[in-house]
Amino acid sequence: MPLRFGDNVSTAETDYGTVLLDERAGTYWELNPTATLVVRTLLDGGEETDAAAALAREFDVDRAQARLDVETLVRELRNSGLAS
């Protein structure tokens, strides 16, 4: 399932990753470069498997660990109400 941020979420890329602003709650989330790669892949229409492959390739991580990291990030973004 594709990742989409809610209308109440603003994003800004920085030198250190991506910052998310939940305008409804007034809270900021900072994504490190690995999380930024995952989110960018998913927002561009990629699947979680694509994001895990990109993570493993770019950061030389084990594919199983990359898959787990992607699943965890997506779950946390959805549980927080930032993404659907």
HELIX and SHEET records of a PDB file:
HELIX    1   1 PRO A   33  LEU A   43  1                                  11    
HELIX    2   2 GLU A   48  PHE A   59  1                                  12    
HELIX    3   3 ARG A   63  ASN A   79  1                                  17    
SHEET    1   A 3 VAL A   9  THR A  14  0                                        
SHEET    2   A 3 GLY A  17  ASP A  22 -1                                        
SHEET    3   A 3 THR A  27  LEU A  31 -1                                        
END                                                                             
